[in-house]
Amino acid sequence: MNATVAAILALAVGTYAFRLIGPVLHGRVTLPPRVQELLSAGAIVLLVALLATGALTEAGAFAGWARPAGVLVGAVLAWRRAPFAVVVLGAAGATAVLRWAGVG
Amino acid sequence: MRSLLRTPEVGSLVRDSSLVWLASGIVGVSFGAIAVAGGLPVWVPVVMSLVVYAGSAQFSAVGILLAGGGPLAAAATGLLLNTRTAAYSLAVADVLGRGRAARLLGAHLVTDETVAFALAQSDPARRRIAFWVSGLGLFAVWNAGVLCGALAGSALGDTSTYGLDAAFPAVLVALVLPALRTDAAVRRSALLGAALALAVTPYVPAGVPVLLALAGLALHGKGRTA
């Protein structure tokens, strides 16, 4: 079990180091407005890529139709400015119903 | 901070956050359950959730441990997945607050959901409250969920029956939509980035596709009179 402890610790310390980069650099380095703009845009780009791969893929392959269909239902609801609760429950509900109906 | 907590906007932030918390809590329960049902002792998912605190990296690391891939591969894959938090932490550095304690504690709360939630707010003051409200709540709910799941073990059955795997991407859609709606440059970059990430997903290790998506920023300056 020692190797597992070491793996968890390495993952924890490394992850915290990544997360400290922003707060540590902040105030010491003045970033040009253009770079700050790119960082905000970069965060959105990462999130959109994460949701796209999360909606469509599982372990490097297609995740099946039920999940992306549910996410699409959530996206349409969000686009129509539905409340946040409706978006999330709509997405999970649509996926659950599709699976119940036998769609993978 | 106390006076800020009384403002009506905090109420709306808590209301909006609570669904993210609920979704994450349920994902946390399934994480704890999967880890223990797969044969890991209860403390592994519980401690990991407290000190690593990054859902996708935890799922991958535990998946690799359970598949017999070894601790080194588990840690390396988790770290690769979490490199994106470095970019997030740069994006929200001025949101955390000025004090040393706020920065050290806030850094640990930098996650996909919290950053998206903070950046979705319109003014700096609201961003800061949104970060802390959603971040502290998420930390509490995620870890409580993992503990419950780990104790319940395999009694829960297959959580994908409830469609919960669609909840997390839908949460992110709702959070990034305001930025995509109003900013054409961000929209172009994000679409190209997502297309790149999807195209390479079958061929590269987990975590790499999302990082490659940053190449989409190449479209960010186009069409601008600068």
Interface residues (C-beta under 8 A of the other chain):
Chain A: M1 A3 T4 A6 A7 I8 L9 A10 L11 A12 G14 T15 Y16 F18 R19 L20 I21 G22 P23 V24 L25 H26 G27 L38 L39 S40 A41 G42 A43 I44 V45 L46 L47 V48 A49 L50 L51 A52 T53 G54 A55 L56 T57 G60 A61 A63 A66 R67 G70 V71 V73 G74 A75 A78 W79 F84 A85 V87 V88 G90 A91 A92 G93 A94 T95 A96 V97 L98 R99 W100
Chain B: R15 D16 L19 V20 L22 A23 L40 P41 V44 V47 M48 V51 V52 Y53 A54 S56 A57 A61 L65 G70 P71 L72 A74 A75 G78 L79 N82 T83 R84 T85 A86 A87 Y88 S89 L90 A91 V92 A93 D94 L96 R98 R103 L104 G106 A107 H108 V110 D112 V115 A116 L119 S160 T161 Y162 G163 L164 D165 A166 A167 F168 P169 A170 V171 L172 V173 A174 L175 V176 L177 A179 L180 D183 A185 V186 S189 A190 L191 G193 A194 L196 A197 L198 T201 P202 A206 P209 V210 A213 L214 G216 L217 H220
